[in-house]
Amino acid sequence: MRIRPNRRGSRPRTKQRPTHGDAIGALVTGVDRGRYQLLTDDGVPVVAMKARELGKASIVVGDRVDVVGDTSGTPDTLARVVRVQPRRTALRRSADDTEAAERVIVANADQLVIVTALADPEPRPRMVDRCLVAAFDAGIDALLCLTKADLAPPQQFLADYTSLGVLSLATSLSPDGIDGLDDFRSRLTGRMSVLVGHSGVGKSTLVNALVPDAHRAVGDVNTTTGRGRHTSTSAVALALPDGGWIIDTPGVRSFGLAHVDPDRLVQAFADLAAVAAQCPRGCTHAEDAPDCALDEWVASGAAGTVGTARLTSFRRLLASRLEAG
């Protein structure tokens, strides 16, 4: 009978892990099938894999990580991510409205840019509302970018968002390029901004204009369905020439909000939150909520015209979340 040798060895296993004191910092700029594109703090682009000790910990675009190994950036070399630094912010999305399991899309963003076309394809306010809920929940600023203003005026669409204090801008195509691009660029400089929107709304066109060497694929809108064709397949962070980063994400057709706690949404509106603090315990602050202090606030006239409009807009966003539950 053949006796197999003991391949485990005699040295006892230890739970101690190396401290990786020589690790260097880096920014995750892309993720592709288990490989991470990084830009080190020294400005060197490297490719890395995730260290085994990180287990199932997620690493997404925008993460700050510590990396060891070959960080020379030489082709066909591979470094190793050994730590993920704490995230300042995390933009999350549920798989759908019935699944509360959340997925982090982007880390450490300062600003969510919601890109929507005013025509071709038609704007979808409910999608915009859902993105705003996600931004408020993540604690990041929101910027509404309306494209194709040469096809339809933006004023009517923006009327529903004025009371929320959401910053907005409009762009349009012209023979000389993109009108409104300079204003857009100034809102992005020095910040980490993530672009989200339906396919076909012009995200890739904007990215290519802002970062000329980005070479993001541009797709057409299907004349039958009115929907755009997916051209971006994964999120990627691109450095802006004047400073800052933009993260281009694949076109989305849904934005699940099942992970968002409705009680946290009202905290994004300081004036409403102060009044809502007087609500009975368990109040949803929805339009049909009994004894809601927000209704008493409006009925008393203390809210004024602006406060009443903000409450209406807030409840529209809240309805988007409650539909997800």
C-alpha positions in Angstrom: 0.0 0.0 0.0 1.3 3.4 -1.0 1.5 5.9 1.8 1.1 9.5 0.8 3.5 11.9 2.4 2.2 14.6 4.6 2.2 17.6 2.3 0.9 20.0 5.0 4.3 20.2 6.6 5.1 20.5 10.2 5.1 24.3 10.6 2.0 25.4 12.4 -0.3 27.9 10.7 -0.5 31.4 12.0 -3.3 34.0 11.9 -0.8 36.8 11.7 -0.8 38.7 8.5 1.9 40.9 7.0 1.5 44.6 7.7 2.5 45.6 4.2 4.3 48.6 5.5 5.8 49.2 2.1 2.4 49.4 0.4 1.8 52.5 -1.7 -1.5 54.3 -2.2 -3.5 54.2 -5.5 -6.8 55.1 -7.0 -9.0 52.4 -8.7 -9.8 53.7 -12.2 -11.3 50.5 -13.7 -12.4 47.0 -12.9 -12.4 44.2 -15.5 -12.9 40.5 -14.7 -10.9 40.4 -11.5 -8.2 42.8 -12.6 -8.0 46.3 -11.3 -6.6 49.3 -13.2 -4.9 51.6 -10.7 -3.2 54.9 -10.7 -0.6 55.1 -8.0 0.1 58.2 -5.9 3.3 58.5 -8.0 1.2 58.8 -11.2 2.0 55.3 -12.5 -0.8 53.2 -14.1 -0.6 49.6 -12.9 -2.7 46.5 -13.1 -3.4 44.5 -9.9 -5.3 41.6 -8.5 -7.0 41.4 -5.1 -5.0 39.8 -2.2 -6.5 36.6 -0.8 -6.8 38.0 2.7 -9.4 40.6 1.4 -11.8 37.7 0.8 -15.1 38.8 -0.8 -14.6 42.5 0.0 -15.7 44.6 -3.0 -13.4 46.9 -4.8 -15.0 49.5 -7.1 -14.0 52.4 -9.3 -13.1 55.4 -7.0 -11.8 53.3 -4.2 -8.5 54.3 -2.6 -6.4 51.2 -2.0 -2.9 50.1 -0.8 -1.0 48.0 -3.3 2.3 46.0 -3.1 4.3 44.0 -5.6 5.4 45.1 -9.0 4.1 48.7 -9.2 6.5 49.7 -12.0 3.7 49.8 -14.6 5.7 47.6 -17.0 3.4 45.6 -19.4 2.4 42.1 -18.3 3.3 42.8 -14.6 0.7 42.3 -11.8 0.6 44.1 -8.5 -1.6 43.1 -5.5 -4.2 45.1 -3.6 -3.8 44.4 0.1 -6.1 47.1 1.7 -9.1 49.1 0.8 -9.1 52.4 2.6 -12.4 53.7 4.3 -14.8 55.2 1.8 -15.9 58.8 2.2 -19.1 58.1 0.2 -20.6 55.2 -1.6 -23.2 55.4 -4.3 -25.3 52.3 -4.1 -28.0 50.6 -6.2 -30.2 47.6 -5.5 -30.5 44.9 -8.2 -34.2 45.7 -8.5 -37.1 47.0 -6.4 -37.7 43.7 -4.7 -34.2 42.8 -3.7 -32.8 44.8 -0.8 -29.2 43.6 -1.4 -27.3 46.6 -2.4 -24.3 47.0 -4.7 -21.8 49.8 -4.5 -21.4 51.4 -7.9 -18.8 54.0 -7.2 -16.8 55.0 -4.1 -15.6 58.4 -2.9 -17.6 60.5 -5.4 -18.4 64.1 -4.5 -21.1 64.6 -7.1 -23.7 62.6 -9.0 -24.3 64.0 -12.5 -27.7 62.8 -13.7 -27.6 63.0 -17.5 -30.9 63.0 -19.3 -32.0 64.1 -22.8 -34.8 66.5 -23.3 -35.8 64.6 -26.5 -34.7 61.6 -28.5 -35.1 59.7 -26.2 -37.8 61.4 -24.2 -36.8 62.4 -20.6 -37.9 60.0 -17.8 -38.6 62.0 -14.6 -39.0 58.9 -12.5 -35.5 57.8 -13.3 -34.2 61.2 -12.4 -36.1 61.1 -9.1 -34.6 57.7 -8.3 -31.1 58.9 -9.0 -31.7 61.9 -6.7 -32.8 59.6 -3.9 -29.6 57.6 -4.3 -27.5 60.8 -4.2 -29.3 62.1 -1.1 -28.9 58.7 0.5 -25.2 58.6 -0.3 -24.7 62.2 1.0 -23.3 63.5 -2.3 -24.2 66.5 -4.3 -26.5 66.2 -7.3 -26.2 68.0 -10.7 -28.9 67.6 -13.4 -27.4 67.8 -16.9 -30.0 68.2 -19.6 -28.7 67.3 -23.1 -30.1 68.0 -26.5 -31.5 71.4 -25.5 -31.5 72.2 -29.2 -34.4 69.7 -29.6 -36.6 70.9 -26.7 -36.5 73.7 -24.1 -35.5 72.7 -20.6 -37.7 75.1 -18.5 -40.8 72.9 -18.2 -38.8 69.8 -17.2 -36.7 71.8 -14.6 -39.9 73.2 -13.0 -40.3 70.0 -10.9 -36.8 70.3 -9.5 -36.4 74.0 -8.8 -37.9 73.7 -5.3 -35.4 71.0 -4.4 -32.5 73.3 -4.9 -30.9 70.8 -7.4 -28.3 72.5 -9.5 -28.8 72.1 -13.3 -27.4 73.0 -16.7 -28.3 72.4 -20.3 -26.2 71.5 -23.3 -26.9 71.4 -27.0 -25.1 70.4 -30.1 -24.1 73.2 -32.6 -21.8 73.4 -35.6 -19.1 74.6 -33.3 -19.4 71.7 -30.9 -21.4 71.5 -27.6 -22.9 74.7 -26.3 -22.8 74.8 -22.5 -19.7 72.6 -22.2 -17.7 75.3 -20.5 -20.3 75.7 -17.8 -20.4 71.9 -17.4 -16.6 71.7 -17.2 -16.5 74.3 -14.5 -18.9 72.3 -12.3 -16.6 69.2 -12.6 -13.2 70.7 -12.1 -11.5 69.6 -8.9 -14.2 67.1 -8.0 -14.9 63.4 -8.3 -18.1 63.2 -10.4 -20.0 60.1 -11.5 -22.2 60.3 -14.6 -25.4 58.3 -14.6 -28.1 58.1 -17.2 -30.1 56.1 -19.7 -28.4 54.8 -22.8 -28.5 57.3 -25.7 -28.8 60.5 -23.6 -25.3 61.6 -24.7 -23.1 60.7 -21.8 -20.3 59.4 -24.0 -20.5 62.4 -26.2 -20.0 64.7 -23.2 -17.1 62.5 -21.9 -15.3 62.6 -25.2 -15.6 66.4 -25.4 -14.3 66.8 -21.8 -11.5 64.2 -22.2 -10.5 64.2 -25.9 -8.4 61.0 -25.6 -11.2 59.0 -23.8 -12.5 57.5 -27.0 -15.8 56.4 -25.4 -18.0 54.6 -27.9 -21.1 56.6 -29.0 -24.4 54.9 -29.8 -27.6 55.8 -31.6 -31.2 55.8 -30.3 -33.4 53.0 -31.6 -36.2 54.7 -33.6 -38.7 51.9 -32.7 -38.2 51.6 -28.9 -36.9 55.1 -28.3 -34.1 53.7 -26.2 -30.4 54.0 -26.6 -28.0 51.1 -27.2 -25.5 50.3 -24.5 -22.0 51.5 -25.6 -20.2 51.6 -22.2 -19.9 48.2 -20.6 -18.1 49.1 -17.4 -17.4 52.1 -15.2 -14.1 53.9 -15.8 -12.5 56.9 -14.1 -11.0 59.5 -16.4 -8.8 62.4 -15.3 -10.0 65.9 -16.4 -7.3 68.1 -18.0 -8.0 71.0 -15.5 -8.1 68.7 -12.4 -10.7 66.3 -11.0 -12.2 63.1 -12.3 -15.3 61.9 -14.1 -16.5 58.4 -13.8 -18.5 57.2 -16.8 -20.9 54.4 -16.0 -22.8 52.1 -18.4 -26.2 53.3 -19.4 -28.9 52.1 -17.0 -32.6 51.3 -17.5 -33.5 50.9 -13.8 -32.2 52.1 -10.5 -33.3 49.9 -7.6 -33.9 51.7 -4.3 -34.9 48.9 -2.1 -31.8 49.4 0.1 -32.6 53.0 1.0 -34.2 53.7 4.4 -37.1 56.1 3.9 -36.3 57.7 7.2 -32.9 58.8 6.0 -34.3 60.5 2.9 -35.9 63.3 4.9 -32.6 64.1 6.5 -31.3 65.4 3.2 -33.7 68.3 3.5 -32.7 70.3 6.6 -35.9 72.4 6.7 -38.2 69.5 6.3 -36.2 67.3 8.8 -36.6 70.0 11.5 -40.4 69.8 11.1 -40.5 66.1 10.7 -38.8 65.7 14.1 -42.2 66.5 15.6 -44.0 63.7 13.7 -45.3 60.7 15.7 -43.0 57.7 16.0 -43.1 55.6 12.8 -44.4 58.3 10.6 -43.5 57.7 6.9 -44.0 61.4 6.0 -45.9 60.2 2.9 -48.9 62.0 1.6 -51.3 59.6 3.4 -49.4 59.5 6.7 -51.7 60.3 9.6 -50.9 63.2 11.9 -47.8 64.1 9.9 -46.2 67.3 11.2 -45.3 68.3 7.7 -49.0 68.6 6.8 -49.7 70.7 9.9 -46.7 72.9 8.9 -48.2 73.6 5.5 -51.8 74.0 6.8 -50.6 76.6 9.3 -49.1 78.7 6.6 -45.6 78.5 8.2 -44.2 76.6 5.3 -44.9 79.4 2.8 -45.0 78.9 -1.0 -41.4 77.6 -1.1 -41.8 75.1 1.7 -45.0 73.8 0.3 -43.3 73.2 -3.1 -40.4 71.5 -1.4 -42.7 69.2 0.5 -44.5 68.3 -2.8 -41.2 67.5 -4.5 -39.9 65.6 -1.5 -43.0 63.4 -1.4 -42.6 62.7 -5.1 -39.1 61.4 -4.4 -40.3 59.5 -1.4 -43.0 57.8 -3.5 -40.2 56.6 -5.8 -38.6 54.9 -2.8 -41.8 53.5 -1.3 -42.7 52.0 -4.7 -39.4 50.1 -4.4 -40.5 48.6 -1.1 
